Amino acid sequence: MSGPCGQQSGERWTGRGPAVWSAPVRHSSLSSFFFVSLALWAIPAQAQPRQETAPRFGALRTRAETPLEVRRELIELTCDLAGEGTLDCDVAVTITFGNPSSDEITTAMSVSLERIPPFTMTAADGSEIEAPTVHPLNVTLASGVEQSMVLHGHLELAAPHSQGGLGGSIDGLRARHPLLATEIEHEVRRFLYSRPVRRDFASLGQIEIRAHLPERWTLRTPDERFQATHAGGEHTLIRDQAAQDGTVAADVEITLEQGDGPAPVRHGGPYIAVGAEIDPANGPWSFRGRFGYEIGILDILVLGASIESNFRDQAAVAVLIEATTWSMVVPPALSGGIGPVFDLFGARNAGMRLAASAAFYSVGFDATFDVFPSDGHWEITLAGRAGL
């Protein structure tokens, strides 16, 4: 019989020694609609790879319910960087189970592997056989005996193709200021360990995850029942038996992370813009120049201040806050914003500015609409821009 580790029919593991499995192993209803749509587009900016695409292994199961107890599970990771942001990880999973009954128990066991290289198992004679993923492996455990299975594997966890919304690769602030903007340092690699199938065993015990990781990387899981300790490059997550789910054992999502994500306030950079202004009070077209500086708030907001003039008889100061999407050159980083604008030389005082822009790798296009409530005056500026 071929076992899930590829064991041939009739072969048995007697429980007198560990079984070792190894592997090469993000003023109007129209304007409201625009800003809501932009916000919804920007939300995926930090979306991570979808969980169902993560490598998965484990899920020790038997063909029928048994009185066996899974007493301990230990997942050990040793990871190094292997070019292009790939984490190269050796994985060892030790599952210790015991037979509390008064009878010898023989059962067929198998494991599941998804989106990872095939596993092999080291047989008693030292030969390598296929992992028990399709055909179960017969296991015999005497009364009162406790034994361990050791599963060895290899994972290559590459950087996701996309770290931003709509396939974006850089956030809106860096799309405007690729040379000076503060970079977002946040890399995540995910995989799933499936615990032994709960209905097949009398109980599940403690689970522990240990990881030796490169500098600045850390080990995390979204499961709040785990307690974490971190000491240099050594990281540990432990979940006690008392915290176990009494019905179904869920997957344990394991994340390896570098960086803390976007800072609350990020440096941006200066920019210049030149273009044309449509001003009904001063003729159909006039030249307009703008100089400004921008900073980022997290990875979806840009706050900027600018001074602009037609270099004849007008000058204004504006403050703008914009929501931005991420950029992958096509589409560019899009944004929309609102803020006050102050006429420095005229009698109109303060007005309101609505703005929309597109930028990719420092070059972009700005469109602004200014309205002054004191006399209903309005003006539109269309300009090309460049930032550092």
Order of alpha helices (4+ residues) and beta strands (2+ residues): beta-beta-alpha-beta-beta-beta-beta-beta-beta-beta-beta-alpha-beta-beta-beta-beta-beta-beta-beta-beta-beta-beta-beta-beta-beta-beta
